[in-house]
């Protein structure tokens, strides 16, 4: 018996998967606790490193998705 598609989606949404979307969610969940309204480059890079995500691997599309997730969860 395996994990359902819904279960996999939930794991990805909470950042427990090493898929591209999972990594973006991992950083978003970390940044969501920031008291700052605007996330600067330094804070973004620190969040990525804390989440074991390469900040230089983010494309503009990834950053747009990150912003959309942060807008939704904060």
N, CA, C and O atoms as a Maestro MAE file, in Angstrom:
{
 s_m_m2io_version
 :::
 2.0.0
}

f_m_ct {
 s_m_title
 :::
 protein
 m_atom[296] {
  # First column is atom index #
  i_m_mmod_type
  r_m_x_coord
  r_m_y_coord
  r_m_z_coord
  i_m_residue_number
  s_m_chain_name
  s_m_pdb_residue_name
  s_m_pdb_atom_name
  i_m_atomic_number
  :::
  1 25 0.847 -1.175 0.000 1 A "UNK " " N  " 7
  2 3 0.000 0.000 0.000 1 A "UNK " " CA " 6
  3 2 0.896 1.242 0.000 1 A "UNK " " C  " 6
  4 15 1.803 1.347 0.825 1 A "UNK " " O  " 8
  5 25 0.652 2.174 -0.908 2 A "UNK " " N  " 7
  6 3 1.474 3.370 -1.029 2 A "UNK " " CA " 6
  7 2 0.746 4.607 -0.549 2 A "UNK " " C  " 6
  8 15 -0.340 4.532 0.025 2 A "UNK " " O  " 8
  9 25 1.349 5.709 -0.789 3 A "UNK " " N  " 7
  10 3 0.768 6.999 -0.423 3 A "UNK " " CA " 6
  11 2 -0.136 7.459 -1.562 3 A "UNK " " C  " 6
  12 15 0.214 7.337 -2.736 3 A "UNK " " O  " 8
  13 25 -1.282 7.980 -1.208 4 A "UNK " " N  " 7
  14 3 -2.225 8.466 -2.221 4 A "UNK " " CA " 6
  15 2 -1.694 9.737 -2.875 4 A "UNK " " C  " 6
  16 15 -0.762 10.367 -2.375 4 A "UNK " " O  " 8
  17 25 -2.295 10.096 -3.986 5 A "UNK " " N  " 7
  18 3 -1.923 11.336 -4.676 5 A "UNK " " CA " 6
  19 2 -2.159 12.537 -3.771 5 A "UNK " " C  " 6
  20 15 -1.370 13.482 -3.769 5 A "UNK " " O  " 8
  21 25 -3.244 12.503 -3.002 6 A "UNK " " N  " 7
  22 3 -3.529 13.608 -2.070 6 A "UNK " " CA " 6
  23 2 -2.471 13.670 -0.980 6 A "UNK " " C  " 6
  24 15 -2.067 14.753 -0.556 6 A "UNK " " O  " 8
  25 25 -2.028 12.509 -0.531 7 A "UNK " " N  " 7
  26 3 -0.978 12.468 0.486 7 A "UNK " " CA " 6
  27 2 0.334 13.032 -0.037 7 A "UNK " " C  " 6
  28 15 1.024 13.776 0.661 7 A "UNK " " O  " 8
  29 25 0.671 12.674 -1.267 8 A "UNK " " N  " 7
  30 3 1.893 13.207 -1.879 8 A "UNK " " CA " 6
  31 2 1.797 14.716 -2.061 8 A "UNK " " C  " 6
  32 15 2.769 15.436 -1.833 8 A "UNK " " O  " 8
  33 25 0.638 15.189 -2.468 9 A "UNK " " N  " 7
  34 3 0.443 16.630 -2.646 9 A "UNK " " CA " 6
  35 2 0.592 17.364 -1.315 9 A "UNK " " C  " 6
  36 15 1.177 18.445 -1.258 9 A "UNK " " O  " 8
  37 25 0.061 16.773 -0.249 10 A "UNK " " N  " 7
  38 3 0.181 17.395 1.071 10 A "UNK " " CA " 6
  39 2 1.639 17.432 1.519 10 A "UNK " " C  " 6
  40 15 2.096 18.437 2.064 10 A "UNK " " O  " 8
  41 25 2.368 16.344 1.294 11 A "UNK " " N  " 7
  42 3 3.787 16.324 1.649 11 A "UNK " " CA " 6
  43 2 4.551 17.409 0.893 11 A "UNK " " C  " 6
  44 15 5.413 18.081 1.460 11 A "UNK " " O  " 8
  45 25 4.230 17.572 -0.385 12 A "UNK " " N  " 7
  46 3 4.888 18.588 -1.200 12 A "UNK " " CA " 6
  47 2 4.537 19.988 -0.708 12 A "UNK " " C  " 6
  48 15 5.402 20.859 -0.618 12 A "UNK " " O  " 8
  49 25 3.253 20.198 -0.389 13 A "UNK " " N  " 7
  50 3 2.801 21.513 0.053 13 A "UNK " " CA " 6
  51 2 3.475 21.941 1.351 13 A "UNK " " C  " 6
  52 15 3.742 23.127 1.549 13 A "UNK " " O  " 8
  53 25 3.751 20.997 2.227 14 A "UNK " " N  " 7
  54 3 4.405 21.326 3.489 14 A "UNK " " CA " 6
  55 2 5.924 21.284 3.394 14 A "UNK " " C  " 6
  56 15 6.617 21.445 4.399 14 A "UNK " " O  " 8
  57 25 6.443 21.066 2.186 15 A "UNK " " N  " 7
  58 3 7.884 21.144 1.964 15 A "UNK " " CA " 6
  59 2 8.654 19.896 2.329 15 A "UNK " " C  " 6
  60 15 9.870 19.953 2.511 15 A "UNK " " O  " 8
  61 25 7.968 18.763 2.442 16 A "UNK " " N  " 7
  62 3 8.646 17.525 2.820 16 A "UNK " " CA " 6
  63 2 9.179 16.744 1.624 16 A "UNK " " C  " 6
  64 15 9.848 15.725 1.795 16 A "UNK " " O  " 8
  65 25 8.888 17.213 0.418 17 A "UNK " " N  " 7
  66 3 9.364 16.548 -0.794 17 A "UNK " " CA " 6
  67 2 10.486 17.402 -1.397 17 A "UNK " " C  " 6
  68 15 10.483 18.628 -1.284 17 A "UNK " " O  " 8
  69 25 11.429 16.734 -2.027 18 A "UNK " " N  " 7
  70 3 12.531 17.459 -2.663 18 A "UNK " " CA " 6
  71 2 12.241 17.782 -4.123 18 A "UNK " " C  " 6
  72 15 13.166 17.954 -4.917 18 A "UNK " " O  " 8
  73 25 10.969 17.864 -4.479 19 A "UNK " " N  " 7
  74 3 10.589 18.316 -5.811 19 A "UNK " " CA " 6
  75 2 10.762 19.831 -5.857 19 A "UNK " " C  " 6
  76 15 10.912 20.469 -4.815 19 A "UNK " " O  " 8
  77 25 10.744 20.401 -7.034 20 A "UNK " " N  " 7
  78 3 10.886 21.847 -7.170 20 A "UNK " " CA " 6
  79 2 9.810 22.572 -6.353 20 A "UNK " " C  " 6
  80 15 10.106 23.503 -5.605 20 A "UNK " " O  " 8
  81 25 8.576 22.136 -6.506 21 A "UNK " " N  " 7
  82 3 7.473 22.758 -5.779 21 A "UNK " " CA " 6
  83 2 7.623 22.539 -4.272 21 A "UNK " " C  " 6
  84 15 7.331 23.436 -3.481 21 A "UNK " " O  " 8
  85 25 8.073 21.361 -3.881 22 A "UNK " " N  " 7
  86 3 8.291 21.079 -2.460 22 A "UNK " " CA " 6
  87 2 9.336 21.995 -1.853 22 A "UNK " " C  " 6
  88 15 9.178 22.474 -0.730 22 A "UNK " " O  " 8
  89 25 10.411 22.238 -2.605 23 A "UNK " " N  " 7
  90 3 11.470 23.125 -2.107 23 A "UNK " " CA " 6
  91 2 10.971 24.561 -1.977 23 A "UNK " " C  " 6
  92 15 11.303 25.255 -1.016 23 A "UNK " " O  " 8
  93 25 10.180 24.998 -2.939 24 A "UNK " " N  " 7
  94 3 9.619 26.348 -2.888 24 A "UNK " " CA " 6
  95 2 8.694 26.468 -1.681 24 A "UNK " " C  " 6
  96 15 8.737 27.466 -0.961 24 A "UNK " " O  " 8
  97 25 7.858 25.455 -1.456 25 A "UNK " " N  " 7
  98 3 6.967 25.467 -0.291 25 A "UNK " " CA " 6
  99 2 7.767 25.459 1.010 25 A "UNK " " C  " 6
  100 15 7.388 26.125 1.974 25 A "UNK " " O  " 8
  101 25 8.862 24.717 1.045 26 A "UNK " " N  " 7
  102 3 9.703 24.653 2.245 26 A "UNK " " CA " 6
  103 2 10.204 26.048 2.605 26 A "UNK " " C  " 6
  104 15 10.133 26.457 3.764 26 A "UNK " " O  " 8
  105 25 10.703 26.770 1.625 27 A "UNK " " N  " 7
  106 3 11.210 28.127 1.864 27 A "UNK " " CA " 6
  107 2 10.059 29.064 2.217 27 A "UNK " " C  " 6
  108 15 10.200 29.906 3.104 27 A "UNK " " O  " 8
  109 25 8.931 28.928 1.540 28 A "UNK " " N  " 7
  110 3 7.771 29.780 1.830 28 A "UNK " " CA " 6
  111 2 7.290 29.583 3.255 28 A "UNK " " C  " 6
  112 15 7.000 30.558 3.949 28 A "UNK " " O  " 8
  113 25 7.198 28.339 3.703 29 A "UNK " " N  " 7
  114 3 6.756 28.072 5.074 29 A "UNK " " CA " 6
  115 2 7.730 28.667 6.088 29 A "UNK " " C  " 6
  116 15 7.316 29.150 7.142 29 A "UNK " " O  " 8
  117 25 9.011 28.630 5.771 30 A "UNK " " N  " 7
  118 3 10.021 29.224 6.652 30 A "UNK " " CA " 6
  119 2 9.868 30.748 6.683 30 A "UNK " " C  " 6
  120 15 9.886 31.357 7.753 30 A "UNK " " O  " 8
  121 25 9.719 31.353 5.513 31 A "UNK " " N  " 7
  122 3 9.605 32.806 5.433 31 A "UNK " " CA " 6
  123 2 8.284 33.325 5.990 31 A "UNK " " C  " 6
  124 15 8.198 34.487 6.385 31 A "UNK " " O  " 8
  125 25 7.263 32.490 6.028 32 A "UNK " " N  " 7
  126 3 5.950 32.916 6.508 32 A "UNK " " CA " 6
  127 2 5.989 33.356 7.965 32 A "UNK " " C  " 6
  128 15 5.125 34.117 8.400 32 A "UNK " " O  " 8
  129 25 6.967 32.895 8.719 33 A "UNK " " N  " 7
  130 3 7.062 33.282 10.127 33 A "UNK " " CA " 6
  131 2 7.841 34.583 10.326 33 A "UNK " " C  " 6
  132 15 7.950 35.082 11.446 33 A "UNK " " O  " 8
  133 25 8.375 35.121 9.246 34 A "UNK " " N  " 7
  134 3 9.126 36.367 9.331 34 A "UNK " " CA " 6
  135 2 8.208 37.519 9.733 34 A "UNK " " C  " 6
  136 15 7.094 37.630 9.223 34 A "UNK " " O  " 8
  137 25 8.665 38.371 10.638 35 A "UNK " " N  " 7
  138 3 7.849 39.525 11.015 35 A "UNK " " CA " 6
  139 2 7.900 40.652 9.984 35 A "UNK " " C  " 6
  140 15 7.169 41.636 10.101 35 A "UNK " " O  " 8
  141 25 8.755 40.511 8.986 36 A "UNK " " N  " 7
  142 3 8.930 41.562 7.989 36 A "UNK " " CA " 6
  143 2 7.863 41.479 6.898 36 A "UNK " " C  " 6
  144 15 7.485 40.388 6.472 36 A "UNK " " O  " 8
  145 25 7.387 42.629 6.456 37 A "UNK " " N  " 7
  146 3 6.425 42.677 5.357 37 A "UNK " " CA " 6
  147 2 7.110 42.475 4.009 37 A "UNK " " C  " 6
  148 15 6.505 41.965 3.066 37 A "UNK " " O  " 8
  149 25 8.356 42.872 3.929 38 A "UNK " " N  " 7
  150 3 9.130 42.735 2.699 38 A "UNK " " CA " 6
  151 2 10.353 41.882 3.020 38 A "UNK " " C  " 6
  152 15 11.079 42.148 3.978 38 A "UNK " " O  " 8
  153 25 10.567 40.862 2.206 39 A "UNK " " N  " 7
  154 3 11.700 39.955 2.389 39 A "UNK " " CA " 6
  155 2 12.831 40.432 1.489 39 A "UNK " " C  " 6
  156 15 12.679 40.492 0.268 39 A "UNK " " O  " 8
  157 25 13.965 40.771 2.095 40 A "UNK " " N  " 7
  158 3 15.097 41.216 1.277 40 A "UNK " " CA " 6
  159 2 15.933 40.012 0.844 40 A "UNK " " C  " 6
  160 15 15.693 38.884 1.274 40 A "UNK " " O  " 8
  161 25 16.898 40.269 0.003 41 A "UNK " " N  " 7
  162 3 17.722 39.204 -0.557 41 A "UNK " " CA " 6
  163 2 18.450 38.423 0.523 41 A "UNK " " C  " 6
  164 15 18.528 37.196 0.454 41 A "UNK " " O  " 8
  165 25 18.981 39.111 1.511 42 A "UNK " " N  " 7
  166 3 19.701 38.440 2.588 42 A "UNK " " CA " 6
  167 2 18.804 37.488 3.364 42 A "UNK " " C  " 6
  168 15 19.200 36.362 3.666 42 A "UNK " " O  " 8
  169 25 17.611 37.931 3.683 43 A "UNK " " N  " 7
  170 3 16.682 37.075 4.423 43 A "UNK " " CA " 6
  171 2 16.256 35.871 3.566 43 A "UNK " " C  " 6
  172 15 16.140 34.752 4.065 43 A "UNK " " O  " 8
  173 25 16.030 36.117 2.285 44 A "UNK " " N  " 7
  174 3 15.687 35.027 1.373 44 A "UNK " " CA " 6
  175 2 16.803 33.987 1.332 44 A "UNK " " C  " 6
  176 15 16.544 32.787 1.429 44 A "UNK " " O  " 8
  177 25 18.047 34.451 1.187 45 A "UNK " " N  " 7
  178 3 19.182 33.534 1.108 45 A "UNK " " CA " 6
  179 2 19.359 32.764 2.418 45 A "UNK " " C  " 6
  180 15 19.641 31.566 2.395 45 A "UNK " " O  " 8
  181 25 19.196 33.438 3.556 46 A "UNK " " N  " 7
  182 3 19.306 32.764 4.857 46 A "UNK " " CA " 6
  183 2 18.209 31.702 5.002 46 A "UNK " " C  " 6
  184 15 18.462 30.611 5.513 46 A "UNK " " O  " 8
  185 25 17.005 32.022 4.555 47 A "UNK " " N  " 7
  186 3 15.900 31.064 4.623 47 A "UNK " " CA " 6
  187 2 16.213 29.840 3.763 47 A "UNK " " C  " 6
  188 15 15.994 28.707 4.192 47 A "UNK " " O  " 8
  189 25 16.715 30.063 2.572 48 A "UNK " " N  " 7
  190 3 17.065 28.945 1.687 48 A "UNK " " CA " 6
  191 2 18.112 28.054 2.340 48 A "UNK " " C  " 6
  192 15 17.976 26.830 2.352 48 A "UNK " " O  " 8
  193 25 19.145 28.663 2.876 49 A "UNK " " N  " 7
  194 3 20.219 27.890 3.496 49 A "UNK " " CA " 6
  195 2 19.694 27.116 4.702 49 A "UNK " " C  " 6
  196 15 20.054 25.955 4.898 49 A "UNK " " O  " 8
  197 25 18.846 27.752 5.510 50 A "UNK " " N  " 7
  198 3 18.256 27.072 6.667 50 A "UNK " " CA " 6
  199 2 17.396 25.893 6.243 50 A "UNK " " C  " 6
  200 15 17.267 24.917 6.982 50 A "UNK " " O  " 8
  201 25 16.808 25.978 5.055 51 A "UNK " " N  " 7
  202 3 15.932 24.921 4.536 51 A "UNK " " CA " 6
  203 2 16.675 23.933 3.653 51 A "UNK " " C  " 6
  204 15 16.065 23.050 3.050 51 A "UNK " " O  " 8
  205 25 17.994 24.083 3.576 52 A "UNK " " N  " 7
  206 3 18.817 23.214 2.743 52 A "UNK " " CA " 6
  207 2 18.413 23.283 1.271 52 A "UNK " " C  " 6
  208 15 18.314 22.266 0.586 52 A "UNK " " O  " 8
  209 25 18.184 24.511 0.808 53 A "UNK " " N  " 7
  210 3 17.808 24.773 -0.582 53 A "UNK " " CA " 6
  211 2 18.823 25.754 -1.151 53 A "UNK " " C  " 6
  212 15 19.165 26.740 -0.498 53 A "UNK " " O  " 8
  213 25 19.304 25.495 -2.351 54 A "UNK " " N  " 7
  214 3 20.258 26.388 -3.001 54 A "UNK " " CA " 6
  215 2 19.532 27.648 -3.475 54 A "UNK " " C  " 6
  216 15 18.699 27.566 -4.378 54 A "UNK " " O  " 8
  217 25 19.828 28.817 -2.887 55 A "UNK " " N  " 7
  218 3 19.123 30.037 -3.300 55 A "UNK " " CA " 6
  219 2 19.391 30.411 -4.747 55 A "UNK " " C  " 6
  220 15 18.563 31.068 -5.379 55 A "UNK " " O  " 8
  221 25 20.532 30.004 -5.279 56 A "UNK " " N  " 7
  222 3 20.871 30.334 -6.660 56 A "UNK " " CA " 6
  223 2 20.135 29.463 -7.673 56 A "UNK " " C  " 6
  224 15 20.201 29.716 -8.875 56 A "UNK " " O  " 8
  225 25 19.437 28.442 -7.192 57 A "UNK " " N  " 7
  226 3 18.698 27.572 -8.110 57 A "UNK " " CA " 6
  227 2 17.315 28.130 -8.445 57 A "UNK " " C  " 6
  228 15 16.643 27.607 -9.334 57 A "UNK " " O  " 8
  229 25 16.884 29.176 -7.753 58 A "UNK " " N  " 7
  230 3 15.567 29.751 -8.000 58 A "UNK " " CA " 6
  231 2 15.551 30.525 -9.316 58 A "UNK " " C  " 6
  232 15 16.403 31.378 -9.564 58 A "UNK " " O  " 8
  233 25 14.573 30.209 -10.143 59 A "UNK " " N  " 7
  234 3 14.347 30.965 -11.376 59 A "UNK " " CA " 6
  235 2 13.328 32.062 -11.074 59 A "UNK " " C  " 6
  236 15 12.769 32.101 -9.978 59 A "UNK " " O  " 8
  237 25 13.084 32.942 -12.024 60 A "UNK " " N  " 7
  238 3 12.068 33.976 -11.824 60 A "UNK " " CA " 6
  239 2 10.698 33.337 -11.619 60 A "UNK " " C  " 6
  240 15 9.897 33.822 -10.820 60 A "UNK " " O  " 8
  241 25 10.434 32.270 -12.324 61 A "UNK " " N  " 7
  242 3 9.173 31.550 -12.171 61 A "UNK " " CA " 6
  243 2 9.044 30.988 -10.747 61 A "UNK " " C  " 6
  244 15 7.967 31.030 -10.152 61 A "UNK " " O  " 8
  245 25 10.147 30.467 -10.214 62 A "UNK " " N  " 7
  246 3 10.148 29.953 -8.840 62 A "UNK " " CA " 6
  247 2 9.880 31.076 -7.845 62 A "UNK " " C  " 6
  248 15 9.127 30.901 -6.888 62 A "UNK " " O  " 8
  249 25 10.499 32.225 -8.077 63 A "UNK " " N  " 7
  250 3 10.293 33.374 -7.188 63 A "UNK " " CA " 6
  251 2 8.850 33.869 -7.256 63 A "UNK " " C  " 6
  252 15 8.273 34.275 -6.247 63 A "UNK " " O  " 8
  253 25 8.278 33.831 -8.451 64 A "UNK " " N  " 7
  254 3 6.868 34.220 -8.601 64 A "UNK " " CA " 6
  255 2 5.961 33.256 -7.831 64 A "UNK " " C  " 6
  256 15 5.011 33.677 -7.171 64 A "UNK " " O  " 8
  257 25 6.267 31.957 -7.923 65 A "UNK " " N  " 7
  258 3 5.485 30.959 -7.187 65 A "UNK " " CA " 6
  259 2 5.656 31.150 -5.680 65 A "UNK " " C  " 6
  260 15 4.691 31.050 -4.923 65 A "UNK " " O  " 8
  261 25 6.880 31.423 -5.254 66 A "UNK " " N  " 7
  262 3 7.156 31.686 -3.837 66 A "UNK " " CA " 6
  263 2 6.323 32.867 -3.348 66 A "UNK " " C  " 6
  264 15 5.722 32.804 -2.275 66 A "UNK " " O  " 8
  265 25 6.288 33.940 -4.130 67 A "UNK " " N  " 7
  266 3 5.506 35.125 -3.760 67 A "UNK " " CA " 6
  267 2 4.021 34.795 -3.667 67 A "UNK " " C  " 6
  268 15 3.340 35.238 -2.742 67 A "UNK " " O  " 8
  269 25 3.522 34.020 -4.623 68 A "UNK " " N  " 7
  270 3 2.103 33.642 -4.612 68 A "UNK " " CA " 6
  271 2 1.771 32.805 -3.378 68 A "UNK " " C  " 6
  272 15 0.722 32.992 -2.762 68 A "UNK " " O  " 8
  273 25 2.655 31.894 -3.022 69 A "UNK " " N  " 7
  274 3 2.426 31.055 -1.836 69 A "UNK " " CA " 6
  275 2 2.453 31.919 -0.579 69 A "UNK " " C  " 6
  276 15 1.599 31.776 0.296 69 A "UNK " " O  " 8
  277 25 3.434 32.812 -0.492 70 A "UNK " " N  " 7
  278 3 3.506 33.699 0.685 70 A "UNK " " CA " 6
  279 2 2.278 34.581 0.793 70 A "UNK " " C  " 6
  280 15 1.779 34.812 1.895 70 A "UNK " " O  " 8
  281 25 1.783 35.076 -0.330 71 A "UNK " " N  " 7
  282 3 0.564 35.898 -0.313 71 A "UNK " " CA " 6
  283 2 -0.630 35.087 0.192 71 A "UNK " " C  " 6
  284 15 -1.514 35.615 0.866 71 A "UNK " " O  " 8
  285 25 -0.640 33.811 -0.141 72 A "UNK " " N  " 7
  286 3 -1.765 32.967 0.258 72 A "UNK " " CA " 6
  287 2 -1.694 32.558 1.732 72 A "UNK " " C  " 6
  288 15 -2.727 32.480 2.396 72 A "UNK " " O  " 8
  289 25 -0.487 32.297 2.254 73 A "UNK " " N  " 7
  290 3 -0.383 31.750 3.614 73 A "UNK " " CA " 6
  291 2 -0.109 32.797 4.686 73 A "UNK " " C  " 6
  292 15 -0.164 32.486 5.876 73 A "UNK " " O  " 8
  293 25 0.182 34.018 4.292 74 A "UNK " " N  " 7
  294 3 0.440 35.044 5.316 74 A "UNK " " CA " 6
  295 2 -0.669 36.078 5.340 74 A "UNK " " C  " 6
  296 15 -0.622 37.015 6.137 74 A "UNK " " O  " 8
  :::
 }
 m_bond[295] {
  # First column is bond index #
  i_m_from
  i_m_to
  i_m_order
  :::
  1 1 2 1
  2 2 3 1
  3 3 4 2
  4 3 5 1
  5 5 6 1
  6 6 7 1
  7 7 8 2
  8 7 9 1
  9 9 10 1
  10 10 11 1
  11 11 12 2
  12 11 13 1
  13 13 14 1
  14 14 15 1
  15 15 16 2
  16 15 17 1
  17 17 18 1
  18 18 19 1
  19 19 20 2
  20 19 21 1
  21 21 22 1
  22 22 23 1
  23 23 24 2
  24 23 25 1
  25 25 26 1
  26 26 27 1
  27 27 28 2
  28 27 29 1
  29 29 30 1
  30 30 31 1
  31 31 32 2
  32 31 33 1
  33 33 34 1
  34 34 35 1
  35 35 36 2
  36 35 37 1
  37 37 38 1
  38 38 39 1
  39 39 40 2
  40 39 41 1
  41 41 42 1
  42 42 43 1
  43 43 44 2
  44 43 45 1
  45 45 46 1
  46 46 47 1
  47 47 48 2
  48 47 49 1
  49 49 50 1
  50 50 51 1
  51 51 52 2
  52 51 53 1
  53 53 54 1
  54 54 55 1
  55 55 56 2
  56 55 57 1
  57 57 58 1
  58 58 59 1
  59 59 60 2
  60 59 61 1
  61 61 62 1
  62 62 63 1
  63 63 64 2
  64 63 65 1
  65 65 66 1
  66 66 67 1
  67 67 68 2
  68 67 69 1
  69 69 70 1
  70 70 71 1
  71 71 72 2
  72 71 73 1
  73 73 74 1
  74 74 75 1
  75 75 76 2
  76 75 77 1
  77 77 78 1
  78 78 79 1
  79 79 80 2
  80 79 81 1
  81 81 82 1
  82 82 83 1
  83 83 84 2
  84 83 85 1
  85 85 86 1
  86 86 87 1
  87 87 88 2
  88 87 89 1
  89 89 90 1
  90 90 91 1
  91 91 92 2
  92 91 93 1
  93 93 94 1
  94 94 95 1
  95 95 96 2
  96 95 97 1
  97 97 98 1
  98 98 99 1
  99 99 100 2
  100 99 101 1
  101 101 102 1
  102 102 103 1
  103 103 104 2
  104 103 105 1
  105 105 106 1
  106 106 107 1
  107 107 108 2
  108 107 109 1
  109 109 110 1
  110 110 111 1
  111 111 112 2
  112 111 113 1
  113 113 114 1
  114 114 115 1
  115 115 116 2
  116 115 117 1
  117 117 118 1
  118 118 119 1
  119 119 120 2
  120 119 121 1
  121 121 122 1
  122 122 123 1
  123 123 124 2
  124 123 125 1
  125 125 126 1
  126 126 127 1
  127 127 128 2
  128 127 129 1
  129 129 130 1
  130 130 131 1
  131 131 132 2
  132 131 133 1
  133 133 134 1
  134 134 135 1
  135 135 136 2
  136 135 137 1
  137 137 138 1
  138 138 139 1
  139 139 140 2
  140 139 141 1
  141 141 142 1
  142 142 143 1
  143 143 144 2
  144 143 145 1
  145 145 146 1
  146 146 147 1
  147 147 148 2
  148 147 149 1
  149 149 150 1
  150 150 151 1
  151 151 152 2
  152 151 153 1
  153 153 154 1
  154 154 155 1
  155 155 156 2
  156 155 157 1
  157 157 158 1
  158 158 159 1
  159 159 160 2
  160 159 161 1
  161 161 162 1
  162 162 163 1
  163 163 164 2
  164 163 165 1
  165 165 166 1
  166 166 167 1
  167 167 168 2
  168 167 169 1
  169 169 170 1
  170 170 171 1
  171 171 172 2
  172 171 173 1
  173 173 174 1
  174 174 175 1
  175 175 176 2
  176 175 177 1
  177 177 178 1
  178 178 179 1
  179 179 180 2
  180 179 181 1
  181 181 182 1
  182 182 183 1
  183 183 184 2
  184 183 185 1
  185 185 186 1
  186 186 187 1
  187 187 188 2
  188 187 189 1
  189 189 190 1
  190 190 191 1
  191 191 192 2
  192 191 193 1
  193 193 194 1
  194 194 195 1
  195 195 196 2
  196 195 197 1
  197 197 198 1
  198 198 199 1
  199 199 200 2
  200 199 201 1
  201 201 202 1
  202 202 203 1
  203 203 204 2
  204 203 205 1
  205 205 206 1
  206 206 207 1
  207 207 208 2
  208 207 209 1
  209 209 210 1
  210 210 211 1
  211 211 212 2
  212 211 213 1
  213 213 214 1
  214 214 215 1
  215 215 216 2
  216 215 217 1
  217 217 218 1
  218 218 219 1
  219 219 220 2
  220 219 221 1
  221 221 222 1
  222 222 223 1
  223 223 224 2
  224 223 225 1
  225 225 226 1
  226 226 227 1
  227 227 228 2
  228 227 229 1
  229 229 230 1
  230 230 231 1
  231 231 232 2
  232 231 233 1
  233 233 234 1
  234 234 235 1
  235 235 236 2
  236 235 237 1
  237 237 238 1
  238 238 239 1
  239 239 240 2
  240 239 241 1
  241 241 242 1
  242 242 243 1
  243 243 244 2
  244 243 245 1
  245 245 246 1
  246 246 247 1
  247 247 248 2
  248 247 249 1
  249 249 250 1
  250 250 251 1
  251 251 252 2
  252 251 253 1
  253 253 254 1
  254 254 255 1
  255 255 256 2
  256 255 257 1
  257 257 258 1
  258 258 259 1
  259 259 260 2
  260 259 261 1
  261 261 262 1
  262 262 263 1
  263 263 264 2
  264 263 265 1
  265 265 266 1
  266 266 267 1
  267 267 268 2
  268 267 269 1
  269 269 270 1
  270 270 271 1
  271 271 272 2
  272 271 273 1
  273 273 274 1
  274 274 275 1
  275 275 276 2
  276 275 277 1
  277 277 278 1
  278 278 279 1
  279 279 280 2
  280 279 281 1
  281 281 282 1
  282 282 283 1
  283 283 284 2
  284 283 285 1
  285 285 286 1
  286 286 287 1
  287 287 288 2
  288 287 289 1
  289 289 290 1
  290 290 291 1
  291 291 292 2
  292 291 293 1
  293 293 294 1
  294 294 295 1
  295 295 296 2
  :::
 }
}
